[in-house]
Amino acid sequence: MDFKKTLATKKKLICDGGMGTQLIEKGLQGGGCPELWNLERPEKIEEIHKSYISSGADLITTNTFGGNLLKLKNFHMESKADEINQAGVNIARKSAKEKTLVLGDIGPTGEFLKPIGTYSSEEFYEIFHKQAESLAKAGADAIIIETMTDLGELTQAVKASKKTGLPVIASMAFTKDANRNDFHTMMGVDLKTFVNSAAGTGADVISVNCGSGAEEILEIIKRLKKLTSFPLMAEPNAGLPHLIKGKTLYEQPPESFAETALKIFDAGAGIVGGCCGTTPEHIRVLFNLIKNAA
């Protein structure tokens, strides 16, 4: 399947939901390496992909969010980076066959650029390029860079991913300011700066994910629509997180999530999926809502 052609011809594309929640339900322990399951428990990753596909997802994201060298280094798995990322795409591709698009997932490094951190822009570029090349080599249809908060890191990730020749989705995580009606990332990036930078760096789709629930993401998409003509994507959390008995829970039910997700489509997003706390049931209800509205 061709990502750009599909995006241009289908008005409402549904992406999958959260991966982390599903991994925990299948036995991933706290502090474990989710991406290592691509090698050690691939059947469980395949089950998650297939559950989203059967729920109506048009796109699925690979289990490679933390597949960059710096993240894997925390688990002493950096030597297996290429193997882990390619396995992530292979599992998704096996699940998708020819019916579903596969997005190679790239997340933040967990580190900072100089002068706050110790890494240079060139080092970040090489780190992201290695991961993007692995995802492309294995057959991803596009690259999604998500949950970014720092503009410098996002820029290097987009540039490195564009080098593969694949379409690139650039996504940042925004939260609403406490004292004024505006949105910024944790590192202070506002919506206009994000749009201008992502577009100028070569992103094909501008997206927002995590950070906020569906109602907040709806507001962000409305604002982004006024700032750019680029295709838009959104992956809201299942509401805002609550700490209950030591566990972080997202409690927005599928019906409420889907109703707001439909409004996000109507506000201008061409692709809508879910982030933290969303499940195959959230995607299934959204799929049925769109189907019944047609």
PASE-920332 format. One line per 8 residues: number of its first residue (from 1); their letters; for each residue x, z, y of C-alpha. Coordinates in steps of 0.1 Angstrom, whole numbers, plus 5000, padded with zeros to 4 digits. Example, Ala and Ser with C-alpha at 12.3 -4.5 7.8 and 13.67 -1.06 7.14 Angstrom:
BEGIN
1 = as = 5123,5078,4955 | 5137,5071,4989
END
This chain:
BEGIN
1 = mdfkktla = 5000,5000,5000 | 5011,4993,5036 | 5009,5024,5059 | 5005,5005,5092 | 4980,4980,5078 | 4959,5008,5063 | 4960,5028,5096 | 4949,4997,5115
9 = tkkklicd = 4920,4988,5092 | 4905,5021,5082 | 4891,5043,5110 | 4891,5076,5093 | 4920,5084,5069 | 4921,5117,5052 | 4954,5134,5044 | 4958,5162,5019
17 = ggmgtqli = 4958,5199,5027 | 4982,5228,5023 | 5009,5227,4996 | 5022,5263,4999 | 4988,5279,4992 | 4985,5258,4961 | 5020,5266,4948 | 5014,5303,4952
25 = ekglqggg = 4982,5301,4932 | 5001,5283,4905 | 5028,5311,4903 | 5054,5305,4930 | 5068,5339,4939 | 5075,5351,4974 | 5110,5340,4985 | 5111,5313,4959
33 = cpelwnle = 5122,5277,4966 | 5091,5255,4966 | 5110,5223,4964 | 5129,5233,4933 | 5096,5230,4914 | 5100,5192,4918 | 5127,5196,4891 | 5116,5227,4872
41 = rpekieei = 5078,5224,4872 | 5069,5189,4881 | 5036,5190,4862 | 5024,5217,4886 | 5032,5196,4916 | 5015,5166,4900 | 4984,5188,4894 | 4983,5197,4932
49 = hksyissg = 4986,5160,4942 | 4959,5149,4918 | 4935,5176,4930 | 4938,5164,4965 | 4934,5127,4955 | 4903,5135,4934 | 4890,5153,4965 | 4892,5122,4986
57 = adlittnt = 4926,5122,5002 | 4939,5088,5013 | 4974,5101,5019 | 4994,5128,5001 | 5026,5145,5013 | 5056,5151,4991 | 5067,5186,4982 | 5099,5182,5003
65 = fggnllkl = 5091,5201,5035 | 5121,5223,5030 | 5142,5196,5014 | 5170,5194,5040 | 5205,5206,5033 | 5203,5237,5055 | 5170,5249,5040 | 5182,5243,5005
73 = knfhmesk = 5215,5260,5012 | 5196,5293,5015 | 5188,5289,4977 | 5223,5275,4969 | 5206,5242,4960 | 5222,5219,4986 | 5240,5200,4959 | 5207,5190,4945
81 = adeinqag = 5192,5177,4977 | 5190,5141,4968 | 5176,5148,4934 | 5150,5172,4947 | 5138,5148,4974 | 5136,5118,4951 | 5118,5138,4925 | 5093,5149,4951
89 = vniarksa = 5085,5112,4959 | 5085,5102,4923 | 5059,5129,4914 | 5037,5120,4943 | 5040,5083,4935 | 5031,5089,4899 | 5000,5108,4910 | 4990,5083,4937
97 = kektlvlg = 4996,5051,4917 | 4984,5023,4939 | 4954,5040,4954 | 4970,5066,4978 | 4997,5065,5004 | 5027,5088,4999 | 5042,5105,5030 | 5078,5117,5026
105 = digptgef = 5077,5152,5041 | 5104,5165,5064 | 5103,5200,5080 | 5126,5219,5104 | 5160,5231,5094 | 5154,5267,5104 | 5184,5265,5126 | 5190,5258,5163
113 = lkpigtys = 5209,5232,5183 | 5237,5243,5207 | 5238,5263,5229 | 5212,5285,5213 | 5225,5277,5178 | 5257,5264,5163 | 5247,5229,5153 | 5253,5197,5173
121 = seefyeif = 5228,5168,5176 | 5250,5147,5155 | 5250,5173,5127 | 5212,5175,5128 | 5210,5137,5127 | 5231,5135,5096 | 5211,5163,5079 | 5178,5145,5085
129 = hkqaesla = 5192,5111,5077 | 5203,5122,5043 | 5169,5135,5035 | 5150,5105,5050 | 5172,5081,5030 | 5164,5100,4998 | 5127,5098,5005 | 5128,5061,5014
137 = kagadaii = 5150,5053,4984 | 5125,5068,4960 | 5096,5048,4975 | 5078,5068,5002 | 5053,5047,5022 | 5061,5065,5055 | 5079,5096,5067 | 5061,5126,5082
145 = ietmtdlg = 5082,5150,5103 | 5061,5181,5108 | 5058,5217,5122 | 5086,5210,5147 | 5089,5233,5177 | 5121,5221,5194 | 5122,5187,5210 | 5159,5182,5203
153 = eltqavka = 5155,5187,5166 | 5124,5165,5165 | 5143,5137,5183 | 5171,5137,5158 | 5147,5138,5129 | 5127,5108,5143 | 5159,5088,5150 | 5173,5095,5115
161 = skktglpv = 5140,5086,5098 | 5135,5054,5118 | 5169,5042,5104 | 5152,5039,5070 | 5128,5012,5083 | 5098,5032,5073 | 5069,5042,5097 | 5074,5076,5111
169 = iasmaftk = 5049,5103,5120 | 5062,5129,5145 | 5043,5162,5145 | 5048,5194,5164 | 5031,5229,5161 | 5014,5241,5193 | 4997,5273,5202 | 4974,5281,5231
177 = danrndfh = 4990,5300,5259 | 4976,5335,5263 | 4972,5335,5301 | 4963,5299,5308 | 4944,5270,5294 | 4974,5251,5280 | 4994,5245,5249 | 5031,5248,5241
185 = tmmgvdlk = 5053,5250,5211 | 5073,5282,5203 | 5103,5266,5221 | 5082,5258,5252 | 5075,5221,5247 | 5042,5209,5264 | 5020,5181,5252 | 5030,5155,5278
193 = tfvnsaag = 5067,5161,5272 | 5061,5158,5234 | 5042,5125,5237 | 5067,5109,5260 | 5097,5119,5239 | 5081,5110,5205 | 5070,5076,5218 | 5103,5069,5234
201 = tgadvisv = 5123,5079,5203 | 5103,5054,5181 | 5076,5074,5164 | 5047,5053,5151 | 5021,5081,5150 | 5019,5112,5171 | 5006,5143,5154 | 4999,5180,5157
209 = ncgsgaee = 4999,5204,5128 | 5000,5241,5119 | 5002,5266,5148 | 4965,5264,5155 | 4931,5263,5138 | 4907,5234,5138 | 4890,5242,5171 | 4923,5245,5190
217 = ileiikrl = 4936,5212,5173 | 4903,5195,5184 | 4911,5205,5220 | 4947,5193,5217 | 4936,5159,5203 | 4913,5154,5232 | 4942,5160,5256 | 4966,5138,5236
225 = kkltsfpl = 4940,5109,5237 | 4942,5110,5275 | 4980,5109,5274 | 4987,5081,5250 | 4973,5051,5232 | 4995,5058,5201 | 4977,5065,5168 | 4970,5102,5165
233 = maepnagl = 4970,5125,5135 | 4960,5162,5131 | 4965,5188,5104 | 4949,5221,5114 | 4952,5254,5096 | 4921,5268,5080 | 4915,5290,5110 | 4939,5315,5125
241 = phlikgkt = 4959,5338,5102 | 4949,5374,5095 | 4971,5400,5078 | 4950,5417,5051 | 4965,5442,5028 | 4999,5428,5034 | 4989,5392,5028 | 4985,5364,5054
249 = lyeqppes = 4951,5349,5048 | 4934,5319,5064 | 4896,5324,5062 | 4879,5294,5077 | 4855,5281,5050 | 4856,5244,5039 | 4822,5236,5055 | 4832,5249,5090
257 = faetalki = 4867,5233,5087 | 4852,5199,5077 | 4826,5199,5106 | 4854,5205,5131 | 4877,5180,5114 | 4850,5153,5118 | 4849,5161,5155 | 4887,5157,5156
265 = fdagagiv = 4882,5122,5142 | 4856,5115,5168 | 4880,5127,5195 | 4905,5101,5187 | 4925,5110,5156 | 4929,5083,5130 | 4943,5107,5103 | 4931,5142,5097
273 = ggccgttp = 4943,5166,5069 | 4949,5202,5066 | 4978,5226,5069 | 4982,5263,5061 | 4953,5278,5041 | 4935,5245,5034 | 4927,5236,4998 | 4914,5206,4979
281 = ehirvlfn = 4879,5220,4985 | 4884,5217,5023 | 4894,5181,5018 | 4865,5174,4994 | 4839,5187,5018 | 4854,5166,5046 | 4854,5135,5024 | 4817,5141,5015
289 = liknaa = 4808,5147,5051 | 4823,5114,5062 | 4807,5096,5032 | 4773,5109,5040 | 4776,5101,5077 | 4785,5065,5070
END
